[in-house]
Amino acid sequence: MLDAVKEIGEMAIKAENKSLLDVLIEDPNQNGAYKNIIAINFMIDGNDVTFRDVTIEQTDSSKVARYLYSSSGGNGPGYMPVAKITEPEKTFNGKILSWFKILSKKGLKIDNDEKKFLENLNKSLQENKDRILDDIIKFRGEFPKKEGLVLMIKFIENNVNKYIGDIPVFRKLLIDSDNDKYNKLSATDKVCSICGEKKDLVFGKVDTYAFYTIDKIGYIVGGFDEKKSWRNYPVCPDCRLKLEEGKKYIENNLTFRFYGLRYQLIPKFLIGEDFIREDIINIFKDTTKLVTLKDSTEKRVIGDEDDITYFLKDADDSLSLNYLFIQKQNSAERILLLIEDVFPSHLREIFSAKDSVEKMFGDNFTFRNIRNFLSKSDINKRDSDLDGYFLDITDRIFRGRKVDLNLLLKFIMKRVRDEFIEDRYYANATKDGIMAVTFLEKLGLIEMEVYEMEERQLSDFFKKYDKNFETPIKRGLVLLGALTELLLRKQYKDRGAKPFMKNLKSLKMDEKDIKGLLPKVQNKLEEYDSFDKGKRLLAKEVSNYLLLAGDNWHMPVDEINFYFACGINLTDEIAAIIYNKEEELQ
């Protein structure tokens, strides 16, 4: 995966001719949450620095290089005296005033004039810190708490407004500070683990992704000697630059939503960028094209939004895709799932299965139909607690690994039962379930039993659903579910209630319950004077298939009730057929 991240970074650097400084700086308003700046303004006259005032201005993407903002630094001072405000006093003291401790650092690579300038700036800040902080607090209070603000130092020299990025000493210190971070753990004349080449210098603490650390047992080689930790993951300066830019590009352009989860789409060019089709390679080079594809709503399968997978399926297998599901927790990052080496040919198989399901059921199908069962174990819970199961089945779909149908049916029936008991839209839940099962069967991830069945009155109906109902027991359960639903509708029409529902045991019926249900349904229909020829034909078909199924079905309760619920959901379609058959028989 890191090789792929490096390739993306290399592409971005080459396309925009970026330097190390360009890679280090960031747009503080990248996500649109920091639209305003609190600027601490100083007058410059040679090396003399005088505090002027504190003002508010809007962020401007064209000035990103002048802001010199970098999120590096953690809880302490960052690389530069510019920061996003958390609490005014904490940010001012910890990120702005504390930054000037750099002046006491040994071996600081600045000349005497530059040092004098910074000392004067620090002195002016200290002398006016109470007034400055009061103004910062006042401006912070003028904006809603949810609206972010950036705090930075700004200058006026010869009536020209300047940001720290316009002052050479700040640019120099930014690069030096970044280099110092990595030089602490390094080695000379070693092989880079990314490019595989022997380099004059390699770093041992390139933490492009925050899930890599050397401060825990198991991460340090060489007898837990931190100075030898470079052996774990040596990275040369060139590759570090490309990794940083690659991560930044992916976060800004290739990060998508996936039903409450975030994933990054990381392409890998297997035979080199020069051999990939131009229209495919341009997707990852041209940010405008990416935005256009993100805004497209055609043919979703991965998520409800931000899905470019439909376009990428048409590439050839010289390209593979990595899906990185990652969760940020403060300054740390945790990998939830990494799906590596998904080829466009497999994406085509996924879309083919999707198209088959949609044609069969006349409705759109995406991973939403699966997520509906694998979100919360209890509908009243605030947060999703089934993310692990959902990511596991996602992983199996993209890797082409078998799915445990019994486990999936357990979650499907949990939701169907919840809806059924409350007499809500359980038909929708059932439809989601049968579509999901059909999708997985089309991908060959679950196997359906298929018996050779004789031609009967409803054979054409069952053939429409391919392998879903190709055993006697499944057909019997589906038709019994439809017959039961016709009874429930009759009861509700006549009485405004469905008292027969108690016989369905909250959809937890076993083989014995099912076999005893048919005569109960028939008797109740007789009582309502509703056992017409259509329903008699349906009951006859139920009896036939249940007899063919024999005894000892060896079918889990969840599976029994799933197919019964499918019949409830398909009642209208079945009723239309049986009453047409009735007319043909008259």
C-alpha positions as CSV (number, residue, x, y, z in Angstrom):
1,M,0.0,0.0,0.0
2,L,2.8,2.4,0.9
3,D,4.3,1.9,-2.6
4,A,1.0,3.0,-4.1
5,V,0.8,6.0,-1.8
6,K,4.4,7.0,-2.9
7,E,3.4,6.7,-6.6
8,I,0.4,9.0,-6.1
9,G,2.7,11.5,-4.3
10,E,5.3,11.3,-7.1
11,M,2.6,11.9,-9.6
12,A,1.3,15.0,-7.7
13,I,4.7,16.4,-7.2
14,K,5.6,16.0,-10.9
15,A,2.3,17.5,-12.1
16,E,2.6,20.6,-9.9
17,N,6.4,20.8,-9.8
18,K,6.3,21.0,-6.0
19,S,9.2,21.5,-3.6
20,L,9.7,20.2,-0.1
21,L,8.2,23.4,1.3
22,D,5.1,23.0,-0.9
23,V,4.6,19.5,0.5
24,L,5.0,20.6,4.1
25,I,2.4,23.4,4.1
26,E,-1.3,22.8,4.2
27,D,-4.5,24.7,3.6
28,P,-6.0,25.4,7.0
29,N,-9.5,25.7,5.5
30,Q,-9.2,22.5,3.4
31,N,-12.5,21.1,4.7
32,G,-14.3,24.5,4.8
33,A,-14.5,24.6,8.6
34,Y,-11.9,27.4,9.1
35,K,-13.1,30.3,7.0
36,N,-11.7,33.1,9.1
37,I,-8.3,34.2,10.5
38,I,-7.4,36.1,13.7
39,A,-4.3,38.0,12.7
40,I,-1.8,39.4,15.2
41,N,-0.4,42.4,13.3
42,F,3.1,43.9,13.7
43,M,4.9,46.8,12.0
44,I,8.4,46.0,10.6
45,D,11.1,48.6,10.3
46,G,14.4,46.9,9.6
47,N,14.8,44.5,12.5
48,D,12.5,46.6,14.7
49,V,9.1,45.0,15.3
50,T,6.2,46.9,16.9
51,F,2.8,45.4,17.8
52,R,0.0,47.2,16.0
53,D,-3.4,45.4,16.5
54,V,-5.5,42.2,16.2
55,T,-7.8,41.9,13.2
56,I,-10.1,39.4,11.5
57,E,-9.9,38.4,7.8
58,Q,-11.2,35.6,5.7
59,T,-9.0,32.7,4.6
60,D,-8.0,32.7,1.0
61,S,-6.9,29.5,-0.8
62,S,-4.6,31.5,-3.1
63,K,-2.5,32.6,0.0
64,V,-1.9,29.1,1.4
65,A,1.8,29.2,0.6
66,R,2.0,32.6,2.4
67,Y,0.2,31.3,5.5
68,L,2.9,28.6,5.9
69,Y,0.4,26.5,8.0
70,S,1.4,22.9,8.9
71,S,-0.5,20.7,11.3
72,S,2.8,19.1,12.5
73,G,3.6,19.6,16.2
74,G,0.9,17.6,18.1
75,N,-0.1,19.3,21.4
76,G,3.1,21.4,21.6
77,P,4.2,24.2,19.3
78,G,4.0,23.5,15.6
79,Y,6.6,24.1,13.0
80,M,5.4,27.7,12.6
81,P,3.6,30.2,14.8
82,V,0.2,29.6,13.2
83,A,-2.5,27.3,14.5
84,K,-6.1,26.4,14.5
85,I,-7.8,27.8,17.7
86,T,-9.0,25.2,20.2
87,E,-9.2,27.4,23.3
88,P,-7.9,31.0,22.8
89,E,-5.6,31.1,25.8
90,K,-4.3,27.6,25.2
91,T,-3.6,28.1,21.6
92,F,-2.0,31.6,22.0
93,N,0.3,30.4,24.8
94,G,1.0,26.9,23.5
95,K,1.2,27.4,19.8
96,I,2.3,31.1,19.3
97,L,4.3,32.2,22.4
98,S,5.9,28.8,23.0
99,W,7.1,28.6,19.4
100,F,9.8,31.2,20.2
101,K,11.6,28.7,22.4
102,I,13.2,27.7,19.1
103,L,15.5,30.7,19.7
104,S,17.3,28.8,22.5
105,K,17.9,25.8,20.3
106,K,21.6,24.9,19.7
107,G,22.8,25.0,16.2
108,L,19.9,27.1,14.8
109,K,20.7,27.8,11.2
110,I,19.9,31.5,10.9
111,D,22.1,34.6,10.8
112,N,22.4,37.3,13.4
113,D,20.0,39.7,11.7
114,E,17.3,37.0,11.4
115,K,17.8,36.0,15.0
116,K,17.6,39.7,16.1
117,F,14.3,40.0,14.1
118,L,12.8,37.0,15.8
119,E,13.9,38.1,19.3
120,N,12.3,41.5,18.7
121,L,9.1,39.9,17.5
122,N,9.0,37.7,20.6
123,K,9.7,40.7,22.9
124,S,6.8,42.6,21.4
125,L,4.5,39.6,21.7
126,Q,5.4,39.2,25.4
127,E,5.0,42.9,26.2
128,N,1.5,43.0,24.6
129,K,0.3,39.4,25.4
130,D,-2.5,40.4,27.7
131,R,-4.0,42.9,25.2
132,I,-3.5,40.4,22.4
133,L,-5.2,37.6,24.3
134,D,-8.1,39.8,25.2
135,D,-8.7,40.7,21.6
136,I,-8.4,37.0,20.5
137,I,-11.0,36.0,23.1
138,K,-13.3,38.9,22.0
139,F,-13.1,37.8,18.3
140,R,-13.6,34.2,19.2
141,G,-16.8,35.1,20.9
142,E,-18.2,36.8,17.8
143,F,-18.3,33.4,16.0
144,P,-20.4,30.3,16.7
145,K,-18.4,27.6,18.6
146,K,-18.7,25.2,15.6
147,E,-17.0,27.7,13.3
148,G,-13.3,27.3,13.3
149,L,-10.7,30.1,13.4
150,V,-7.0,30.2,12.6
151,L,-4.6,32.2,14.7
152,M,-1.5,33.6,12.9
153,I,1.1,36.4,12.9
154,K,1.0,39.0,10.2
155,F,3.3,41.9,9.3
156,I,3.1,45.4,7.6
157,E,6.4,46.5,6.0
158,N,6.5,49.6,3.9
159,N,2.7,49.7,3.7
160,V,2.7,46.1,2.3
161,N,0.9,43.3,4.1
162,K,3.0,40.2,4.7
163,Y,2.4,36.8,6.1
164,I,5.1,34.6,7.7
165,G,5.5,32.8,4.4
166,D,6.7,36.1,2.9
167,I,9.6,36.3,5.4
168,P,12.6,34.1,4.3
169,V,13.6,33.2,7.9
170,F,10.3,31.4,8.6
171,R,10.5,29.4,5.4
172,K,14.0,28.3,6.3
173,L,13.0,27.3,9.8
174,L,10.1,25.3,8.6
175,I,12.3,23.1,6.5
176,D,15.0,22.8,9.2
177,S,12.4,21.9,11.8
178,D,11.0,19.2,9.6
179,N,14.5,17.8,8.9
180,D,15.4,17.8,12.6
181,K,12.4,15.6,13.4
182,Y,13.6,12.9,11.1
183,N,17.4,13.3,11.5
184,K,17.2,12.2,15.2
185,L,16.7,8.6,14.0
186,S,18.6,8.0,10.8
187,A,21.4,6.0,9.2
188,T,23.7,6.6,6.3
189,D,24.5,4.5,3.3
190,K,21.5,2.1,3.7
191,V,18.7,0.7,1.5
192,C,15.3,2.5,1.4
193,S,12.4,0.1,2.1
194,I,10.2,2.0,-0.3
195,C,12.2,2.5,-3.5
196,G,14.7,-0.4,-2.7
197,E,17.7,1.7,-3.6
198,K,20.8,2.3,-1.5
199,K,20.8,5.9,-0.3
200,D,23.2,8.2,1.5
201,L,20.6,8.8,4.2
202,V,17.5,7.0,5.4
203,F,15.2,8.0,8.2
204,G,13.9,5.6,10.8
205,K,10.8,7.5,12.0
206,V,8.8,8.3,8.9
207,D,5.3,8.3,10.5
208,T,3.3,9.2,7.4
209,Y,0.4,7.2,8.9
210,A,0.1,7.5,12.6
211,F,-0.5,3.8,13.1
212,Y,3.3,3.3,12.8
213,T,5.1,4.0,16.1
214,I,8.4,2.9,17.7
215,D,7.4,3.5,21.3
216,K,5.6,0.2,21.9
217,I,6.9,-3.4,22.5
218,G,7.2,-5.3,19.3
219,Y,8.1,-2.3,17.1
220,I,11.8,-1.9,17.8
221,V,14.4,-4.3,16.4
222,G,18.0,-4.5,17.6
223,G,17.4,-5.3,21.3
224,F,14.8,-2.5,21.8
225,D,17.5,0.1,21.1
226,E,15.6,3.1,19.7
227,K,18.7,4.2,17.8
228,K,18.5,1.0,15.7
229,S,14.8,1.4,15.0
230,W,15.6,2.7,11.5
231,R,16.0,-1.0,10.5
232,N,12.2,-1.5,10.9
233,Y,11.2,0.9,8.2
234,P,14.1,2.9,6.5
235,V,12.9,5.6,4.2
236,C,15.0,7.9,2.1
237,P,14.3,11.7,2.0
238,D,12.9,11.5,-1.6
239,C,10.4,8.7,-0.7
240,R,9.4,10.5,2.5
241,L,8.6,13.6,0.5
242,K,6.5,11.5,-2.0
243,L,4.7,9.6,0.9
244,E,3.8,12.9,2.6
245,E,2.4,14.3,-0.6
246,G,0.7,11.1,-1.6
247,K,-1.1,10.9,1.7
248,K,-2.1,14.5,1.5
249,Y,-3.4,14.1,-2.1
250,I,-5.4,11.0,-1.1
251,E,-6.9,12.6,2.0
252,N,-8.0,15.7,-0.1
253,N,-9.1,14.0,-3.3
254,L,-9.6,10.2,-2.8
255,T,-11.3,10.0,0.5
256,F,-15.0,8.9,0.4
257,R,-17.9,8.1,2.6
258,F,-19.2,4.5,3.1
259,Y,-22.3,4.4,5.2
260,G,-20.9,6.1,8.3
261,L,-17.3,5.0,7.6
262,R,-14.5,6.7,5.7
263,Y,-12.3,5.0,3.2
264,Q,-9.4,6.1,1.0
265,L,-9.1,4.8,-2.5
266,I,-5.5,4.2,-3.3
267,P,-4.6,3.1,-6.9
268,K,-1.5,1.1,-7.8
269,F,-0.2,1.1,-11.3
270,L,1.2,-2.4,-11.8
271,I,3.2,-1.8,-15.0
272,G,4.0,1.9,-14.6
273,E,2.1,5.1,-15.1
274,D,3.2,5.4,-18.7
275,F,1.3,2.2,-19.7
276,I,-2.0,3.1,-18.1
277,R,-4.8,4.4,-20.3
278,E,-4.8,8.2,-20.4
279,D,-8.4,8.6,-19.3
280,I,-7.8,6.5,-16.2
281,I,-4.5,8.1,-15.3
282,N,-6.0,11.6,-15.7
283,I,-8.6,10.8,-13.0
284,F,-5.8,10.7,-10.5
285,K,-3.9,13.7,-11.9
286,D,-6.8,16.0,-12.6
287,T,-8.5,17.2,-9.4
288,T,-11.3,18.8,-11.4
289,K,-12.2,15.4,-12.9
290,L,-12.2,13.9,-9.4
291,V,-14.6,16.5,-8.2
292,T,-16.9,15.9,-11.2
293,L,-16.9,12.2,-10.6
294,K,-17.5,12.7,-6.9
295,D,-20.6,14.7,-7.7
296,S,-22.0,12.1,-10.1
297,T,-24.8,9.9,-8.8
298,E,-24.9,7.3,-11.6
299,K,-24.6,3.6,-10.7
300,R,-23.7,3.7,-7.1
301,V,-22.5,0.5,-5.6
302,I,-19.8,1.3,-3.0
303,G,-21.6,4.2,-1.3
304,D,-24.4,6.7,-1.4
305,E,-21.9,9.4,-2.4
306,D,-18.4,10.1,-3.7
307,D,-18.2,6.9,-5.7
308,I,-15.8,6.7,-8.7
309,T,-15.7,2.9,-8.7
310,Y,-18.2,2.7,-11.6
311,F,-15.8,4.5,-13.9
312,L,-12.7,2.6,-12.8
313,K,-14.3,-0.8,-13.5
314,D,-13.6,-0.2,-17.2
315,A,-9.9,0.0,-16.7
316,D,-7.8,-3.1,-17.5
317,D,-5.9,-5.1,-14.9
318,S,-2.7,-3.1,-15.2
319,L,-4.3,-1.1,-12.4
320,S,-5.3,-2.4,-8.9
321,L,-7.1,-0.6,-6.2
322,N,-6.6,-0.6,-2.4
323,Y,-9.4,0.4,-0.1
324,L,-8.1,1.7,3.3
325,F,-10.8,2.1,6.0
326,I,-9.1,4.3,8.6
327,Q,-10.4,5.8,11.8
328,K,-8.8,8.9,13.3
329,Q,-8.7,9.1,17.1
330,N,-7.2,12.4,18.2
331,S,-3.6,12.3,16.7
332,A,-3.6,8.6,16.2
333,E,-4.9,6.6,13.2
334,R,-6.4,3.1,13.4
335,I,-6.8,0.8,10.4
336,L,-10.3,-0.7,10.4
337,L,-9.8,-2.6,7.2
338,L,-7.3,-2.7,4.3
339,I,-8.5,-4.4,1.1
340,E,-5.6,-4.7,-1.2
341,D,-5.2,-5.5,-4.9
342,V,-8.8,-5.2,-6.2
343,F,-8.6,-5.5,-9.9
344,P,-11.0,-3.7,-12.4
345,S,-12.0,-7.2,-13.7
346,H,-13.5,-8.0,-10.3
347,L,-15.2,-4.7,-10.1
348,R,-16.9,-5.6,-13.4
349,E,-18.1,-8.8,-11.8
350,I,-19.5,-6.9,-8.8
351,F,-21.4,-4.5,-11.1
352,S,-22.6,-7.4,-13.2
353,A,-24.1,-9.0,-10.1
354,K,-25.6,-5.7,-9.1
355,D,-27.2,-5.3,-12.5
356,S,-28.7,-8.8,-12.3
357,V,-30.2,-8.2,-8.9
358,E,-31.7,-4.8,-10.0
359,K,-33.2,-6.5,-13.1
360,M,-34.6,-9.3,-11.0
361,F,-36.2,-7.1,-8.3
362,G,-36.9,-3.9,-10.3
363,D,-35.1,-1.8,-7.6
364,N,-31.7,-0.2,-7.0
365,F,-29.1,-2.2,-5.1
366,T,-26.0,-0.9,-3.3
367,F,-24.1,-1.8,-0.2
368,R,-26.8,0.1,1.7
369,N,-29.1,-3.0,1.4
370,I,-26.4,-4.9,3.3
371,R,-25.6,-2.1,5.8
372,N,-29.2,-2.0,6.8
373,F,-28.7,-5.3,8.7
374,L,-25.1,-4.6,9.8
375,S,-25.3,-1.3,11.6
376,K,-26.8,-1.6,15.0
377,S,-27.6,-4.7,17.0
378,D,-30.3,-2.7,18.7
379,I,-32.3,0.0,16.8
380,N,-32.3,2.2,19.9
381,K,-28.5,2.3,20.2
382,R,-27.0,5.7,19.3
383,D,-23.8,4.4,17.6
384,S,-23.2,1.6,15.2
385,D,-21.8,-1.5,16.9
386,L,-21.8,-3.9,13.9
387,D,-19.1,-2.1,11.9
388,G,-16.8,-5.1,12.2
389,Y,-19.3,-7.5,10.6
390,F,-20.1,-5.0,7.9
391,L,-16.4,-4.5,7.0
392,D,-15.8,-8.2,7.1
393,I,-18.5,-8.9,4.5
394,T,-17.3,-5.9,2.4
395,D,-13.8,-7.4,2.5
396,R,-15.2,-10.8,1.4
397,I,-17.0,-9.3,-1.5
398,F,-14.0,-7.4,-2.8
399,R,-11.6,-10.3,-2.2
400,G,-14.0,-13.0,-3.6
401,R,-14.1,-15.0,-0.3
402,K,-17.0,-17.1,0.8
403,V,-19.7,-15.7,3.1
404,D,-21.3,-17.5,6.0
405,L,-25.0,-17.4,4.9
406,N,-26.3,-18.6,8.3
407,L,-24.5,-15.7,10.0
408,L,-25.8,-13.2,7.5
409,L,-29.4,-14.6,7.9
410,K,-29.1,-14.2,11.7
411,F,-28.6,-10.4,11.2
412,I,-31.2,-10.2,8.4
413,M,-33.9,-11.9,10.5
414,K,-33.0,-9.8,13.6
415,R,-34.1,-6.7,11.6
416,V,-37.0,-8.4,9.9
417,R,-38.3,-9.6,13.3
418,D,-38.0,-6.2,14.9
419,E,-40.0,-4.6,12.0
420,F,-42.5,-7.5,12.0
421,I,-43.2,-7.4,15.8
422,E,-43.9,-3.6,15.6
423,D,-45.9,-4.1,12.4
424,R,-43.7,-1.6,10.6
425,Y,-42.2,-1.9,7.1
426,Y,-41.0,-5.4,7.4
427,A,-41.6,-6.0,3.7
428,N,-38.7,-3.6,2.9
429,A,-36.4,-5.3,5.3
430,T,-37.2,-8.7,3.8
431,K,-36.6,-7.3,0.3
432,D,-33.3,-5.9,1.4
433,G,-32.4,-9.4,2.7
434,I,-33.3,-11.4,-0.4
435,M,-31.6,-8.9,-2.7
436,A,-28.4,-9.1,-0.5
437,V,-28.5,-12.9,-0.6
438,T,-29.1,-12.9,-4.4
439,F,-26.2,-10.5,-4.9
440,L,-23.8,-12.7,-2.9
441,E,-25.0,-15.8,-4.8
442,K,-24.4,-14.1,-8.2
443,L,-20.8,-13.4,-7.0
444,G,-20.4,-17.1,-6.1
445,L,-19.8,-16.2,-2.4
446,I,-22.6,-18.4,-1.2
447,E,-23.9,-21.7,-2.6
448,M,-27.6,-22.4,-3.1
449,E,-29.0,-25.9,-3.2
450,V,-30.7,-26.6,-6.5
451,Y,-33.0,-29.5,-7.1
452,E,-34.5,-30.6,-10.4
453,M,-38.1,-29.5,-10.0
454,E,-41.2,-30.6,-11.9
455,E,-43.2,-28.0,-13.9
456,R,-46.2,-26.8,-11.9
457,Q,-48.6,-23.8,-11.7
458,L,-46.1,-21.4,-10.2
459,S,-42.9,-22.7,-11.8
460,D,-42.4,-19.6,-14.0
461,F,-42.7,-17.4,-10.9
462,F,-39.9,-19.3,-9.2
463,K,-37.7,-19.3,-12.3
464,K,-37.6,-15.5,-12.2
465,Y,-35.7,-15.6,-9.0
466,D,-33.0,-18.0,-10.4
467,K,-31.5,-20.2,-7.7
468,N,-33.1,-18.6,-4.7
469,F,-36.1,-20.9,-4.4
470,E,-34.9,-24.1,-6.2
471,T,-35.7,-26.6,-3.4
472,P,-39.1,-27.9,-2.4
473,I,-38.8,-26.6,1.2
474,K,-37.9,-23.1,0.1
475,R,-40.8,-23.0,-2.4
476,G,-43.2,-24.3,0.2
477,L,-42.1,-21.7,2.8
478,V,-42.4,-18.9,0.3
479,L,-45.9,-19.9,-0.8
480,L,-47.0,-20.4,2.8
481,G,-45.8,-17.0,3.7
482,A,-47.8,-15.5,0.9
483,L,-51.0,-17.4,1.9
484,T,-50.6,-16.3,5.5
485,E,-50.2,-12.7,4.4
486,L,-53.5,-12.9,2.4
487,L,-55.1,-14.1,5.6
488,L,-53.6,-11.2,7.7
489,R,-54.8,-8.7,5.1
490,K,-58.3,-10.1,5.3
491,Q,-58.3,-9.9,9.1
492,Y,-57.1,-6.3,9.0
493,K,-59.8,-5.4,6.4
494,D,-62.6,-6.9,8.4
495,R,-61.4,-6.2,12.0
496,G,-58.7,-3.5,11.8
497,A,-56.3,-5.9,13.5
498,K,-54.2,-9.0,12.8
499,P,-54.8,-11.5,15.7
500,F,-53.4,-14.4,13.7
501,M,-49.9,-12.9,13.9
502,K,-49.5,-14.5,17.3
503,N,-49.4,-17.9,15.5
504,L,-46.2,-16.8,13.7
505,K,-44.2,-16.7,17.0
506,S,-42.4,-13.5,16.1
507,L,-41.0,-15.3,13.0
508,K,-39.1,-17.8,15.2
509,M,-41.0,-20.8,13.9
510,D,-39.3,-24.2,13.5
511,E,-40.2,-27.2,11.3
512,K,-43.0,-28.4,13.6
513,D,-44.5,-24.9,13.7
514,I,-44.5,-24.6,9.9
515,K,-46.2,-27.9,9.3
516,G,-48.9,-27.0,11.8
517,L,-49.4,-23.6,10.3
518,L,-50.9,-24.5,7.0
519,P,-54.1,-26.1,8.4
520,K,-54.5,-23.2,10.8
521,V,-54.4,-20.7,7.9
522,Q,-56.8,-22.8,5.9
523,N,-59.3,-23.0,8.8
524,K,-59.1,-19.3,9.5
525,L,-59.7,-18.5,5.9
526,E,-62.8,-20.7,5.9
527,E,-64.0,-18.8,9.0
528,Y,-63.7,-15.6,7.1
529,D,-65.4,-17.1,4.1
530,S,-62.3,-16.2,2.2
531,F,-60.9,-19.5,1.1
532,D,-61.6,-18.9,-2.6
533,K,-60.3,-20.9,-5.6
534,G,-57.1,-18.8,-5.8
535,K,-56.2,-19.4,-2.2
536,R,-57.1,-23.1,-2.6
537,L,-54.7,-23.3,-5.5
538,L,-52.0,-21.7,-3.4
539,A,-52.7,-24.0,-0.5
540,K,-52.5,-27.0,-2.8
541,E,-49.0,-25.9,-4.0
542,V,-47.9,-25.3,-0.4
543,S,-49.0,-28.9,0.5
544,N,-47.2,-30.3,-2.5
545,Y,-43.9,-28.7,-1.8
546,L,-43.9,-29.4,2.0
547,L,-44.7,-33.1,1.3
548,L,-41.8,-33.2,-1.2
549,A,-39.5,-31.7,1.5
550,G,-40.2,-34.6,3.8
551,D,-39.2,-34.6,7.4
552,N,-36.0,-33.5,9.2
553,W,-35.3,-30.4,7.1
554,H,-32.0,-29.7,8.9
555,M,-32.7,-26.0,8.2
556,P,-31.9,-23.3,10.9
557,V,-34.8,-21.4,12.3
558,D,-33.4,-18.1,10.8
559,E,-33.4,-19.6,7.4
560,I,-36.9,-21.2,7.7
561,N,-38.4,-17.8,8.7
562,F,-36.3,-15.9,6.1
563,Y,-38.0,-17.8,3.2
564,F,-41.4,-17.5,4.9
565,A,-40.9,-13.8,5.2
566,C,-39.8,-13.7,1.5
567,G,-43.2,-15.1,0.7
568,I,-44.9,-12.4,2.7
569,N,-42.9,-9.8,0.7
570,L,-43.8,-11.4,-2.6
571,T,-47.5,-11.8,-1.9
572,D,-48.8,-9.3,-4.5
573,E,-46.8,-11.0,-7.3
574,I,-47.9,-14.5,-6.3
575,A,-51.6,-13.4,-5.8
576,A,-51.6,-11.9,-9.3
577,I,-50.5,-15.2,-10.8
578,I,-52.8,-17.5,-8.8
579,Y,-55.9,-15.4,-9.6
580,N,-55.0,-15.4,-13.3
581,K,-54.6,-19.2,-13.0
582,E,-58.0,-19.3,-11.4
583,E,-59.6,-17.5,-14.3
584,E,-57.9,-20.0,-16.7
585,L,-59.4,-22.9,-14.8
586,Q,-62.9,-21.5,-15.0
